[in-house]
Amino acid sequence: MSKKKGLSAEEKRTRMMEIFFETKDVFQLKDMEKIAPKEKGITAMSVKEVLQNNIFAIKSWAKRKFGFEENKIDKNFGIPEDFDYLD
């Protein structure tokens, strides 16, 4: 028997998005760290990383699609300047 393999980054991202699409709600990080493991099998320790990743991807998409400047995206969506360095 092989060891159980964890979820891939893409599987985690997809499952995390399901939470938002199904509930149509917003959450604090601490709430997502409780909900994601229980409902979607995403370990609590990886929740923050997964979320930090659907934000960089969204920012990248908005820059390409609409030509928005990164600092304007951050300002309009309340993303702190030091977001890269959050612990």
DAMOSUL-V802717 format. One record per residue. RES is the residue in one letter. SS is DSSP state (helix for helix, strand for strand, loop for the rest). PHI is phi in radians with two decimals (NA if undefined). PSI is psi as a letter, one per 30 degrees, with the letter a starting at -180 (none if undefined). Layout:
RES;SS;PHI;PSI + RES;SS;PHI;PSI
This chain:
M;loop;NA;k + S;loop;-1.57;l + K;loop;-1.17;k + K;loop;-1.20;k + K;loop;-1.54;k + G;loop;-1.28;l + L;loop;-1.26;k + S;loop;-1.31;l + A;helix;-1.01;e + E;helix;-1.16;e + E;helix;-1.12;e + K;helix;-1.10;e + R;helix;-1.07;e + T;helix;-1.07;e + R;helix;-1.17;e + M;helix;-1.12;e + M;helix;-1.09;e + E;helix;-1.02;e + I;helix;-1.02;e + F;helix;-1.18;e + F;helix;-1.20;e + E;helix;-1.26;e + T;helix;-1.61;f + K;loop;0.91;h + D;loop;-2.36;l + V;loop;-2.01;l + F;loop;-2.44;l + Q;loop;-1.37;l + L;helix;-0.97;e + K;helix;-1.06;e + D;helix;-1.22;e + M;helix;-1.14;e + E;helix;-1.19;f + K;helix;-1.63;e + I;helix;-1.27;e + A;helix;-1.02;e + P;helix;-1.14;e + K;helix;-1.21;e + E;helix;-1.64;f + K;helix;-2.21;g + G;loop;1.24;g + I;loop;-1.66;k + T;loop;-1.09;k + A;helix;-1.00;e + M;helix;-1.18;f + S;helix;-1.74;f + V;helix;-1.02;e + K;helix;-1.07;e + E;helix;-1.10;e + V;helix;-1.10;e + L;helix;-1.14;e + Q;helix;-1.16;f + N;loop;-1.08;none + N;loop;NA;none + I;loop;NA;e + F;helix;-1.07;e + A;helix;-1.15;e + I;helix;-1.16;e + K;helix;-1.07;e + S;helix;-1.08;e + W;helix;-1.08;e + A;helix;-1.10;e + K;helix;-1.13;e + R;helix;-1.22;e + K;helix;-1.22;e + F;helix;-2.01;f + G;loop;1.22;g + F;loop;-1.23;k + E;loop;-1.42;k + E;helix;-1.01;e + N;helix;-1.15;f + K;helix;-1.27;e + I;helix;-1.07;e + D;helix;-1.02;e + K;helix;-1.11;e + N;helix;-1.21;f + F;helix;-1.84;g + G;loop;1.21;g + I;loop;-1.52;k + P;loop;-1.13;l + E;loop;-1.04;e + D;loop;-1.64;g + F;helix;-0.95;e + D;helix;-1.02;f + Y;helix;-1.89;g + L;loop;-1.15;k + D;loop;-1.78;none
